[in-house]
Amino acid sequence: MKGRAGALLCVLGIALVGCGVQPTGVIGAGEPATGLTRGVRLYFASDSGLRGVPVLDRKVESLNAVVKLLAGGPPPAEQRDGLTNLVQLGGYRVTGEGDRVTVHLEDPYAATGRDQGTGQLVCTLARAQSVLDPKVRADDVKVTLHQPEGPDLGPYRCAEFLNG
């Protein structure tokens, strides 16, 4: 009996070792994916920086509509997770062409231009412009805030406001 058990163990061992799968080394697959993913996202502020929230229940057809959605603040679930809206705009009109987006403000901009509220606006508009114009990558979009008086702020890219 011991001989059969030993033979069976030997056969099973050979079967497992010789299953045909050969070990390989590291296989190069190029650089990892970088940049922003596709699809409209609204960016909101948190203690750890900006976080994008996908717009799943609406079709976005204009940059003005995106800013209106952003101004509405984060959904309740995201508010419970600590997200908030710091964007404060009076009247505005947003235009976009190619990789350029301009926010035409009716009142002076209250923020510094290097704050999370500005980052929310820039990242949200960059993402939206890349969805509205699929030839444009969100990483390449430059957003300028045009004030009625005083200098323009920007152009800014979203990457300037993301952690890192």
Solvent accessible surface area in square Angstrom, and as a share of the most:
residue,aa,sasa,rsa
1,M,189,0.85
2,K,183,0.78
3,G,58,0.56
4,R,184,0.67
5,A,61,0.47
6,G,40,0.39
7,A,56,0.43
8,L,110,0.55
9,L,132,0.66
10,C,76,0.45
11,V,95,0.54
12,L,94,0.47
13,G,33,0.32
14,I,118,0.60
15,A,60,0.46
16,L,140,0.70
17,V,133,0.77
18,G,59,0.57
19,C,89,0.53
20,G,56,0.54
21,V,123,0.70
22,Q,134,0.60
23,P,127,0.80
24,T,111,0.64
25,G,62,0.59
26,V,155,0.89
27,I,134,0.68
28,G,72,0.69
29,A,102,0.79
30,G,69,0.66
31,E,158,0.71
32,P,103,0.65
33,A,108,0.83
34,T,119,0.69
35,G,46,0.44
36,L,43,0.21
37,T,90,0.52
38,R,129,0.47
39,G,34,0.33
40,V,18,0.10
41,R,66,0.24
42,L,15,0.08
43,Y,10,0.04
44,F,0,0.00
45,A,1,0.01
46,S,14,0.09
47,D,160,0.83
48,S,77,0.50
49,G,8,0.08
50,L,17,0.09
51,R,96,0.35
52,G,25,0.24
53,V,13,0.07
54,P,60,0.38
55,V,24,0.14
56,L,157,0.78
57,D,121,0.63
58,R,142,0.52
59,K,168,0.71
60,V,15,0.09
61,E,129,0.58
62,S,45,0.29
63,L,12,0.06
64,N,59,0.30
65,A,42,0.32
66,V,0,0.00
67,V,1,0.00
68,K,151,0.64
69,L,37,0.18
70,L,0,0.00
71,A,61,0.47
72,G,66,0.64
73,G,18,0.17
74,P,9,0.06
75,P,58,0.36
76,P,91,0.57
77,A,51,0.40
78,E,40,0.18
79,Q,95,0.42
80,R,185,0.68
81,D,94,0.49
82,G,44,0.43
83,L,5,0.02
84,T,63,0.37
85,N,38,0.19
86,L,87,0.43
87,V,16,0.09
88,Q,141,0.63
89,L,43,0.22
90,G,47,0.45
91,G,25,0.24
92,Y,60,0.23
93,R,129,0.47
94,V,9,0.05
95,T,55,0.32
96,G,37,0.35
97,E,144,0.65
98,G,28,0.27
99,D,51,0.26
100,R,127,0.46
101,V,1,0.01
102,T,35,0.20
103,V,0,0.00
104,H,47,0.21
105,L,13,0.07
106,E,122,0.55
107,D,73,0.38
108,P,93,0.59
109,Y,25,0.09
110,A,91,0.71
111,A,38,0.30
112,T,106,0.62
113,G,0,0.00
114,R,162,0.59
115,D,42,0.22
116,Q,62,0.28
117,G,3,0.03
118,T,0,0.00
119,G,0,0.00
120,Q,0,0.00
121,L,0,0.00
122,V,0,0.00
123,C,0,0.00
124,T,0,0.00
125,L,0,0.00
126,A,0,0.00
127,R,4,0.02
128,A,0,0.00
129,Q,9,0.04
130,S,0,0.00
131,V,49,0.28
132,L,68,0.34
133,D,32,0.16
134,P,102,0.64
135,K,184,0.78
136,V,16,0.09
137,R,136,0.50
138,A,6,0.05
139,D,44,0.23
140,D,51,0.26
141,V,0,0.00
142,K,32,0.13
143,V,0,0.00
144,T,24,0.14
145,L,0,0.00
146,H,79,0.35
147,Q,20,0.09
148,P,68,0.43
149,E,136,0.61
150,G,57,0.55
151,P,103,0.65
152,D,70,0.36
153,L,35,0.18
154,G,33,0.31
155,P,70,0.44
156,Y,11,0.04
157,R,93,0.34
158,C,4,0.02
159,A,79,0.61
160,E,83,0.37
161,F,29,0.12
162,L,61,0.30
163,N,113,0.58
164,G,126,1.21
